[in-house]
């Protein structure tokens, strides 16, 4: 769900400060103990439980849907906020043996409806072939729901969805309402991990799911969140995830925001620029194949890490280098020379189809939009594709939660709350006084702590917000021990940041993820 680019990047949530260490058992074991005030955290007065039928292939399965809120507490064990969630659990005799997946979107400031109604849940919004949403909005059964192989818990951190800081006005109509704010306890890198760790612990306790294989799935900033949670849950809460699914993740923000003289952000973007130029038939350097997007970019990836990187480092572009880059990304040499080969995504989406007065989406560079201000050289303000998407998804969720889940609330459902991102405490996630927040160190440590934990990273090839090649570079830089190096995999699909809006990519994601779970169980 700052600036629009920052808000986009970080798609898909909250924090509480740590419990004070007081119990001797905690000192002896290193595992955080549950306080009496957290023994029963569910808000039973605001909960809806319904039963439904899910069709998966030839099988018809019964499941229970629970829409509810969990109270989270501050360090004095006083209620600090409520986290809204929707859980889907298959009705079967030995439920503890069934996988359980906690799902988060990003932002920070985005609710989980994107993944919920876009890809993973038992119902799905109908999308056009190119990933846009037709009007009027329709919701249909989703045969590619992950409910076929795992129970699901979609989580909305405080400040998103129906989740609020304690004391918020129930009739609040604006995300800017002062009582929605809770930066000191919820809105920050470490604060977010603390509160969601407690939520997961409380859910496992109340639903008696401590012996279930636990998975974490997150999109964009949600992927960053999941990587950090994987270490914190093991180290402080006695919870060892079986697997992680990182969807379009931002794992190291120096690869996205970088400094003026950083090289990795530009290297990370080059293959996606090439794919976008190819899909719009502006470059003949890539013979793009939707079913195998990464296979078509092998040479571009190789050039990105060799000739392109060394050319950037040289400072003054050579004519041959400019020719090669121009042919790959379909921008003229004068533009490249003036920028010393560093083309920002905000400029690329404005420039590629400028002769047609068309703008591309940062989220999905294959999507063209009417440029409202063609005279400008850079995209400014909000991404039009995201704005077009948010309205129907918000409408769909409001209808779905009331009609199908029979959950009612006076609160407005906040799909993307910019107040969360603008107030986010990034410094709590930075070790030292400078730099950018990153989750790669946490991910590597979590994989080393639990050599059985597997990690699946998935991206869309046209994503100019969290480009797939950044994850490829970071996986290489992790230099994992040979014993666990094969526990991490990267898949790239046709589409953008929310590539699952494309039906073929949703199908591929389902098949690949099913195999991922089967290998773990």
TORSEZA-902541 format. One line per 4 residues: number of its first residue (from 0); their letters; for each residue x, y, z of C-alpha. Coordinates in steps of 0.05 Angstrom, whole numbers, plus 5000, padded with zeros to 4 digits. Each point is the difference from the previous one (the first is absolute). Layout:
# residues N
NUM> a> X Y Z | ...
***
This chain:
# residues 521
0> xxxx> 5000 5000 5000 | 5111 5184 5036 | 5005 5010 4929 | 4959 4959 4952
4> xxxx> 5059 4958 4979 | 5018 4986 5072 | 4927 4984 5015 | 4996 4953 4940
8> xxxx> 5064 4965 5013 | 4984 4978 5066 | 4935 4959 4981 | 4974 4964 5051
12> xxxx> 5004 5030 5132 | 5010 5014 5083 | 5036 4996 5067 | 4998 4994 5075
16> xxxx> 5058 5008 5048 | 5029 4937 5031 | 4974 4969 5064 | 5043 5016 5060
20> xxxx> 5043 4941 5022 | 4977 4981 5069 | 4988 4925 5004 | 5057 4953 5017
24> xxxx> 4974 4950 4949 | 5011 5052 4946 | 5070 5013 5024 | 5016 4926 5000
28> xxxx> 4970 4982 4932 | 5005 5064 4961 | 4928 4991 4978 | 4951 5056 5016
32> xxxx> 4946 4979 5049 | 4927 5018 4991 | 4972 5050 5050 | 4934 4986 5035
36> xxxx> 4968 5060 4965 | 5016 4969 4932 | 4972 4931 5017 | 4935 5015 4964
40> xxxx> 5010 5056 4950 | 4942 4989 4951 | 4945 5051 5000 | 4940 4952 5004
44> xxxx> 4951 5058 4995 | 5024 5017 4930 | 5008 4932 4966 | 4965 4963 4944
48> xxxx> 5007 4926 4987 | 4969 4970 4937 | 5006 4934 4963 | 5009 4992 4925
52> xxxx> 5017 4951 4945 | 5064 5002 4958 | 5008 4963 4934 | 5070 4978 4983
56> xxxx> 5004 4959 4937 | 4950 4943 5009 | 5000 5007 5075 | 4948 5039 5040
60> xxxx> 5027 5022 5069 | 4967 5032 5060 | 5035 5059 5033 | 4987 5050 5055
64> xxxx> 5011 5075 4991 | 5014 5043 5062 | 5000 5076 4995 | 5022 5029 5066
68> xxxx> 5048 5045 5038 | 5056 4984 5050 | 5020 5050 5053 | 5074 5015 5006
72> xxxx> 5030 5030 5064 | 5054 5049 5018 | 5058 4985 5047 | 4955 5015 5060
76> xxxx> 4952 4946 4973 | 4947 5053 4986 | 4960 4994 4935 | 5036 5040 4947
80> xxxx> 4963 4981 4936 | 4960 4948 4962 | 5024 4961 4940 | 4945 4977 4952
84> xxxx> 5008 4935 4963 | 4962 4951 4957 | 5018 4926 5010 | 4980 4941 4956
88> xxxx> 5007 4932 5031 | 4983 4934 4966 | 4955 4956 5042 | 5037 4935 5012
92> xxxx> 5012 4953 5059 | 5074 5012 5013 | 5005 5074 4985 | 5067 5009 5035
96> xxxx> 5034 4961 4944 | 4975 5049 4948 | 5045 5057 4977 | 4982 5069 5026
100> xxxx> 5021 5063 4961 | 4999 5071 5026 | 4993 5050 4943 | 5020 5074 4999
104> xxxx> 5000 5054 4947 | 5048 5058 5002 | 5001 5075 4995 | 5015 5010 5057
108> xxxx> 4927 5019 5006 | 4966 4949 4954 | 4946 4952 5023 | 5001 4927 4979
112> xxxx> 4942 5005 4950 | 5048 5002 4940 | 5024 4929 5012 | 4935 4979 5032
116> xxxx> 4954 5017 4942 | 5053 5001 4946 | 5034 4932 5006 | 4997 4958 5063
120> xxxx> 4930 5001 5029 | 4941 4956 4982 | 4967 5058 4964 | 5032 5046 4949
124> xxxx> 4987 5065 4963 | 4991 4991 4925 | 5058 5033 4961 | 5010 5017 4927
128> xxxx> 5052 4962 4961 | 5051 5057 5008 | 4991 5003 5076 | 4951 5058 5005
132> xxxx> 4932 4994 5034 | 4936 5006 4958 | 4940 5038 5026 | 4954 4984 5033
136> xxxx> 5043 4959 5047 | 4984 4926 5006 | 5022 4946 5049 | 5003 4927 4980
140> xxxx> 5025 4934 5028 | 5075 4992 4998 | 5020 4928 4982 | 5073 5021 5007
144> xxxx> 4993 5019 5073 | 5056 4975 5045 | 4945 4974 5046 | 5007 4935 4960
148> xxxx> 5065 4985 5037 | 5005 5047 5060 | 4955 5036 5050 | 5006 5075 4991
152> xxxx> 5000 5060 5048 | 4998 5068 4965 | 5026 5053 5048 | 4988 5076 4999
156> xxxx> 5051 5037 5044 | 4978 5059 5042 | 4980 5059 4957 | 4978 4956 4942
160> xxxx> 4935 4964 4985 | 4957 5001 5063 | 5060 4998 5046 | 5007 5061 5046
164> xxxx> 5039 5026 5059 | 4961 4997 5065 | 4957 5061 5009 | 4988 5012 4926
168> xxxx> 4931 5027 4984 | 4957 4946 4971 | 4969 5050 4952 | 5067 5027 4977
172> xxxx> 4993 5014 4925 | 5071 5023 4988 | 5067 4966 5005 | 5027 5067 5025
176> xxxx> 4957 4997 5063 | 5050 5010 5057 | 4976 4938 5036 | 5020 4955 4942
180> xxxx> 5073 5020 5011 | 5042 4956 5044 | 5071 5008 4975 | 5035 4987 5066
184> xxxx> 4968 4932 5009 | 4981 4976 4931 | 5029 5039 4941 | 5073 4982 4992
188> xxxx> 5045 4943 4976 | 5012 4969 5068 | 4933 5021 5029 | 4965 4964 4944
192> xxxx> 5038 4936 5011 | 4985 5001 5075 | 4925 5008 4993 | 4992 4949 4944
196> xxxx> 5042 4949 5037 | 4952 5008 5059 | 4941 4993 4954 | 5027 4935 4971
200> xxxx> 5015 4972 5070 | 4931 5018 5025 | 4966 4969 4939 | 5039 4934 5008
204> xxxx> 4982 4998 5074 | 4926 5016 4993 | 4989 4954 4940 | 5044 4944 5028
208> xxxx> 5044 5000 4938 | 5069 4997 5032 | 5016 4934 4966 | 4978 5022 4931
212> xxxx> 5053 5014 4947 | 5002 5076 5000 | 5013 5040 4935 | 5006 5074 4989
216> xxxx> 4981 5035 4935 | 5009 5074 4986 | 4998 5047 4941 | 5046 5060 4988
220> xxxx> 5015 5029 5069 | 4962 4939 5024 | 5058 4958 4972 | 5049 5044 5039
224> xxxx> 4956 4990 5061 | 4997 4924 4992 | 5076 4995 4993 | 5009 5038 5066
228> xxxx> 4944 4960 5034 | 5033 4935 4981 | 5059 5016 5045 | 4962 5034 5056
232> xxxx> 4949 4944 5007 | 5055 4949 5008 | 5045 5040 5046 | 4948 5031 5047
236> xxxx> 4934 4963 4994 | 5016 4927 4991 | 4968 4996 4931 | 5040 4969 4943
240> xxxx> 4968 5013 4932 | 5001 4942 4951 | 5002 5046 4940 | 4996 5071 4974
244> xxxx> 4969 5026 4936 | 5024 5070 4982 | 4958 5033 4945 | 5032 5059 4964
248> xxxx> 5041 5013 5063 | 5043 5061 5017 | 5057 4966 5038 | 5051 5056 5002
252> xxxx> 4977 5072 4991 | 5069 5022 4977 | 4983 4962 4936 | 4937 5043 4991
256> xxxx> 5015 5069 5027 | 5076 4999 5000 | 5044 5061 5002 | 5020 5044 4942
260> xxxx> 5062 4959 4988 | 4970 4931 5013 | 5005 4952 4942 | 4957 4941 5021
264> xxxx> 4932 5034 4990 | 5015 5013 4926 | 5029 4930 4989 | 4938 4970 5032
268> xxxx> 4953 5037 4954 | 5034 4987 4934 | 4969 4930 4984 | 4930 5025 5017
272> xxxx> 5011 5062 4956 | 5020 4953 4944 | 4938 4957 5010 | 4954 5061 5000
276> xxxx> 5033 5027 4936 | 4991 4932 4967 | 4926 4992 5019 | 4986 5068 4970
280> xxxx> 5040 4981 4938 | 5050 5057 5009 | 5061 4955 5002 | 5019 4939 4959
284> xxxx> 5055 4979 5048 | 4954 4954 5039 | 4955 4947 4969 | 4950 5001 5058
288> xxxx> 4962 4936 5016 | 4945 5009 5053 | 5004 4927 5023 | 5076 5006 5013
292> xxxx> 5014 5073 5014 | 5067 4991 5033 | 5027 4953 4948 | 4993 5057 4950
296> xxxx> 5042 5047 5042 | 5062 4957 5012 | 5045 5043 4958 | 4973 5065 5030
300> xxxx> 5012 4973 5070 | 5071 4982 4981 | 5013 5069 4971 | 4969 5033 5061
304> xxxx> 5052 4968 5046 | 5059 5011 4953 | 5001 5053 4947 | 4944 5043 5027
308> xxxx> 5026 4999 5071 | 5071 5017 4979 | 4974 5055 4954 | 4962 5032 5057
312> xxxx> 5061 4996 5045 | 5043 5034 4947 | 4958 5063 5007 | 5006 5025 4929
316> xxxx> 4962 4956 4951 | 5037 4975 4939 | 4964 5005 4932 | 4998 4924 4990
320> xxxx> 4972 4991 5070 | 4946 5053 4987 | 4982 4964 4935 | 4992 4934 5035
324> xxxx> 4957 5027 5057 | 4958 5041 4952 | 4985 4938 4958 | 4980 4960 5062
328> xxxx> 4953 5049 5034 | 4979 5040 4938 | 5018 5070 5026 | 5041 5047 4958
332> xxxx> 5074 5009 5012 | 4994 5074 5017 | 4953 4984 5058 | 5048 4946 5025
336> xxxx> 5061 5044 4994 | 4969 5058 5038 | 4982 4953 5057 | 5066 4960 4996
340> xxxx> 4959 4938 4987 | 4960 5007 5064 | 4927 5000 4978 | 4951 5002 5057
344> xxxx> 4935 4961 4996 | 4961 5065 5005 | 5035 5025 4937 | 4998 4934 4962
348> xxxx> 4924 4993 5006 | 4991 5071 4973 | 5051 4994 4944 | 4991 4932 4966
352> xxxx> 4932 5017 4967 | 5004 5075 5004 | 4989 5006 4925 | 4932 4968 5010
356> xxxx> 4985 5045 5061 | 4995 4937 5041 | 5024 4985 5070 | 5020 4932 5029
360> xxxx> 4985 4974 5069 | 5056 4991 5049 | 4965 4940 5028 | 4992 4966 4932
364> xxxx> 5040 5031 4943 | 4959 4961 4949 | 4939 5042 5016 | 4990 5065 4962
368> xxxx> 4962 5060 5027 | 4979 5067 4973 | 5054 5050 5021 | 4964 5057 5035
372> xxxx> 5062 5045 4996 | 5043 4981 4940 | 5043 5062 5005 | 5034 4975 5063
376> xxxx> 5062 4956 4993 | 4988 4961 5064 | 4939 4966 5028 | 4977 5037 5062
380> xxxx> 4944 4987 5048 | 4960 4937 5006 | 5004 4940 4953 | 4937 5000 4959
384> xxxx> 4996 4925 4995 | 5002 4993 5075 | 4945 5052 5008 | 4957 4964 4949
388> xxxx> 5012 4935 5036 | 4987 5023 5071 | 4927 5022 4990 | 4973 4933 4973
392> xxxx> 5041 4959 5050 | 4974 5042 5058 | 4929 4993 4974 | 5009 4925 4991
396> xxxx> 5026 4989 5070 | 4945 5043 5033 | 4948 4958 4963 | 5034 4933 5013
400> xxxx> 5012 5009 5074 | 4927 5019 5012 | 4964 4954 4951 | 5043 4937 5004
404> xxxx> 5033 5005 5068 | 4942 5038 5035 | 5050 5045 5036 | 4977 5071 5013
408> xxxx> 5039 5060 5024 | 4987 5075 5003 | 5073 5012 4984 | 5021 5016 4929
412> xxxx> 5043 4946 4969 | 5068 5031 4987 | 5030 4963 4940 | 5060 5047 4994
416> xxxx> 5013 5049 5056 | 5053 5051 4981 | 5003 5026 5071 | 5033 4935 5022
420> xxxx> 5055 5005 4948 | 5013 5074 5012 | 5007 4988 5075 | 5041 4936 4994
424> xxxx> 5061 4995 5046 | 5053 4974 4953 | 5057 5014 5048 | 4978 4944 5047
428> xxxx> 5019 4951 4945 | 5069 5030 4986 | 5060 4976 5040 | 5043 5061 5012
432> xxxx> 4987 5072 4982 | 4998 4996 4925 | 4979 4956 4943 | 4936 4966 4976
436> xxxx> 4956 4948 5033 | 5012 4930 4975 | 4974 4930 5015 | 5052 4958 4965
440> xxxx> 5041 4991 5064 | 4939 4976 5038 | 4981 4952 4944 | 5070 4970 4997
444> xxxx> 5002 4992 5076 | 4931 4969 5001 | 5020 4950 4946 | 5063 4983 5039
448> xxxx> 4960 4991 5065 | 4951 4954 4965 | 5033 4961 4943 | 4933 4967 4984
452> xxxx> 4966 5067 4985 | 4989 5011 4925 | 4992 5068 4967 | 4964 5015 4935
456> xxxx> 5008 5069 4969 | 4954 5020 4942 | 4998 5062 4956 | 4967 5029 4939
460> xxxx> 5048 5017 4943 | 4969 5069 4986 | 5003 5024 5072 | 5038 5066 5003
464> xxxx> 4988 5009 5074 | 5034 4938 5029 | 5037 4972 4939 | 5012 4925 4999
468> xxxx> 5074 5007 4985 | 5012 5033 5067 | 4978 4936 5034 | 5045 4959 4954
472> xxxx> 5061 5043 5018 | 4984 4997 5074 | 4992 4924 4999 | 5070 4996 4970
476> xxxx> 5028 5049 5051 | 4972 4959 5058 | 5053 4947 4984 | 4960 4947 5036
480> xxxx> 5033 4938 5028 | 4995 4942 4950 | 4956 4962 5049 | 4945 5052 4993
484> xxxx> 5015 5035 4934 | 4948 4957 4964 | 4946 5019 5050 | 4988 5066 4964
488> xxxx> 4970 5008 4931 | 4979 5057 4955 | 4944 4998 4949 | 4983 5056 4950
492> xxxx> 4932 5006 4967 | 4966 5041 4946 | 4971 5062 5032 | 5020 5054 5049
496> xxxx> 5000 5011 5074 | 4932 4965 5006 | 5016 4950 4945 | 4945 4953 5026
500> xxxx> 4948 5047 4970 | 5018 4965 4934 | 4964 4933 4999 | 5057 4960 4968
504> xxxx> 5048 5026 5052 | 4951 4984 5056 | 4996 4929 4973 | 5075 4994 4998
508> xxxx> 5008 5029 5070 | 4949 4949 5026 | 5035 4941 4968 | 5070 5022 5023
512> xxxx> 4976 5015 5071 | 4963 4933 5005 | 5065 4964 4984 | 5036 5044 5051
516> xxxx> 4953 4979 5056 | 5001 4927 4979 | 5076 4999 5006 | 4995 5026 5071
520> x> 4944 4956 5026
***
